[in-house]
């Protein structure tokens, strides 16, 4: 993963930590130094933050390993300063499966809370000193237990993009269509977001940011589900593009520049002896010019590991696969015979047409 440090993998699931996570640790150190906090206390704060993010990793593995039981793989888990993200290939559409996958993460935090509570009781920490307690070898387990309880409760809020929003949708989907359940769950989430913003304006600005995050997340989930519903029942062949610009693998980059400027195409199929070997996008052309020159062979800057799809693949699955792998264009085949390309922009136009017809 670009700009991320690889930490390892478990059950085939790779874990990365994004470089921006270091900014969080740097901010803790700088703010503590400026406030005159002793180094020992700063050290305990950093340890506490790292332990929380270990709990976040376990939370995300709860989702990933549960999804794995239903044949849904996870591309990776990435840690960001605001939390973790398990990038599942897709979400289960069966309500019971989605419920189990969604609730697995918070349940991990509940289990950690119970285990850490036992540790606290064994250490003999005096809860009467809680108000005056600061992070140290004894109190850190209590703070960590409290953090896990907070993570579980916060994630169970019935609003997208939190796990609670997916739990609510799964429960509603047992008695109504998934799209309707998503709209209801999204609406509840947005009402909650408005309440957060209103309350935060007079009390805590952080709640305003949380409210905006929830509102946008709920809207994005509803839109994404609507898009998927429009693609249901269609195959890749229904949106196949059989006419597309091509470039020879040994052509100079200047040839790609000329084709880019003289037309509206932004993606080109790179061929070698009439066989497609890759895709060259507008971004690739610009990057090639920055790193090389106009005579650089197209082959050097093309994506030579293009996504390949079968023409009979459900369009819904193809779109999700292209999105998850960040591929704007895919090569389409039928029994190893190249037929054409599938373009994300063309899929979006297909959705707009179907939406207009539905209205």
Secondary structure, DSSP 8 states (H G I E B T S, - for coil): -TTEEEEEEETTEEEEEETTHHHHHHHHHHHHHHTT--HHHHHHHHHHHHHHHHHHHHHHHHHHHHHHHTT--EEEEEEETTEEEEEES----SHHHHHHHHHHHHHHHHHHHHHHHHHHHHHT--GGGGGG--SSTTTHHHHHHHHHHHHHHHHTSSSTTSHHHHHHHHHHHTTS-HHHHHHHHHHHHHHHHHHHHHHHHHS-HHHHHHHHHHHHHHHHHHHHHHHHHHHTT-BGGGG-B----EEETTSBHHHHHHHHHHSS--EEEEEETTEEEEEEEHHHHHHHHHHS-TTSBHHHHSBSS-EEEETTSBHHHHHHHHHHTT-SEEEEEETTEEEEEEEHHHHHHHHHHHHHHH-
